[in-house]
């Protein structure tokens, strides 16, 4: 595995993991939102899609690790907003 590929994987995994932990902590300790277990894991699902979609390329200009990390954070934000609204 190339070091650059490992850095990209670590970026997306880190953002997905931190977002998942943030949702769980906000749900458990603050009481502002109440999120079930499955929606809490939604950012990790984005990471899983990232891993299984990157099977050799060629990759487009939009298919970057930064965009996947933004997608994982965006899904986490959507889960929080949907839970706060419900």
N, C-alpha and C positions, 0 to 999 in steps of 0.2 A: 504494500500500500504506500502510495506517495505521501509525503509529509503534508503537502498542500491539501490533498483529499482528506486527510485526518483532521486538519485544522477546520475545514469546512464542516465535516461531520460533527466536530466538537462544538462549533458555533451553533448549529441548528439544535443539537441535543441540549446544550446549555440553556438556550433561550426557552426551549420547550419545557425543560425541567424546572427552571426558575418560575416560569409562568404557571405551571401546574402547582408548584408549592405555594405560590402567592395566592392562587384561587383557594387552595385548601386552608391556608392560614386565615384568609379573610372570611371564609365560610365558618370556620371552627371557632375562632377567638373573638372576632369583632361583632358578630351578630348582625352586621349590616346586610349581608346577603346569606341566603341558604342555598347551597349548591349540592345536588346529589353527587354520588360517586362517579357515575359514568360521564356526566358533563365536565367534571373536574379533570378527567383524563383526556379531554379533547385536544389540548396542545400536543400531547404525546402521540395522538393519532396522526397529526400533521407530520411529526417527525418520522413515524412509520411509513407514511406515504412517500416522504422524501427518500428514505432509504431504499424502498422497493422500486421507486421510479428511476433511480440512478444506476442503471445496470449497463453502463458502457458508452452511452452517448450516441450520436453527437447531441450536445445540449445547446439550446437556443440562448439568445441574449437575455431572455427573461428568466431562464432556469438557472438561478444563482443561489448560493447558500444564503446570501443576505436576504433575498426575497423570500426564501423558505422560512428564515428566522422571523421576518416581519409577519409572515402568514401565521406562524405559530403564536406569536404575541397577539395578533389581531383576533385569532380564534379565542384566545383566553379572554380578551377584552369583551368580545361578543357574548361569551358565556356569562361573564360578570354582569353585563348590561341586561341580558335576558333574565337572569336570576333576580336582579334588583327590580325589574319591571313586573315580574310575576309575583 
